[in-house]
Amino acid sequence: MTRVRVNYFDTDVAATYDEGSVEMFDPAVLGPTVELLADLAAGRPALELAVGTGRVAIPLAAHGVSVHGIELSQAMVDRLRAKPGGDAVTVTVGDMVDTRVPGEFGLVYLVFNTIGNVTTQDDQVAVFENAAAHLVPGGCFVVEKSLPILRRLPGDERFAVFDHTEEHVGIDEYDTATQLMWSHHYSSDDGGATYHRTSVPFRYAWPAELDLMARIAGLRLRDRWADWDRSEFTSSSTKHVSVWEKIGP
């Protein structure tokens, strides 16, 4: 059965995607990300799932790593192509759930919560299986994912504000029965006089569930950190960078 996922990152979203996440381009964020991924690639080719506009792939390629990407949105790929260094990244347009590309890779990676854009457990497992299928034995699959804030929600509250300015109000909505959540964005171009709304669905998963998905795909946990700087992951961490290794024959 062919999977068909909705593309929430079409022309309008792609046109302002980078501008909406300026903090992710900060060298203090991007530098450790690229350094860690380059170390894990260890001179071998890397594959980025949901490569987007190339925020990570382009500097990783400039670091000397051969980078291929898979991306669902042609509009996002067009933005990548327009950037200096974008031609160094080979991109296949398709769904990271089941799109295969030629070659074998020492590293497959998925950053900035993008595993959550896959909104069923079966398809998230399929992402892990697809990553494993591209890896050589001993190769690594890396996922960056924030942790659900459920323990900070009182009682049966479902909503949490994550951004509030005159130009933008961001609200996450959680459904604990289905592990689905929605990020609602209210954006204004006139200082708050009028707003337009966009909503994007996600599926959240705890690290232990991701570990089980990895085991199903023939991967085992190698490392888990609180961030790209390899700081310790603890009960108070708000995100994790997890590394699973493909089990050899």
Buried (B, 14 or more C-beta within 10 A) or exposed (E): EEEEBEBBBBEEBBEEBBEEBEEBEEEEBBEBBBBBBBEBBEEBBBBBBBBBBBBBBBBBBBEEBBBBBBBBBBBBBBBBEEBEEBEBBBBBEEBBBBBEBEEEBBBBBBBBBBBBBBBBBEBBBBBBBBBBBBBBEEBBBBBBBBBBBEEEBEEEEBEBEEEEEEEBBBBBBBEEEEBBBBBBBBBBEEEEEEBEEEEBBBBBBBBEBBBBBBBEBBBEBBBBBBBBBBEEBEEEBEBBBBBBBBBEE
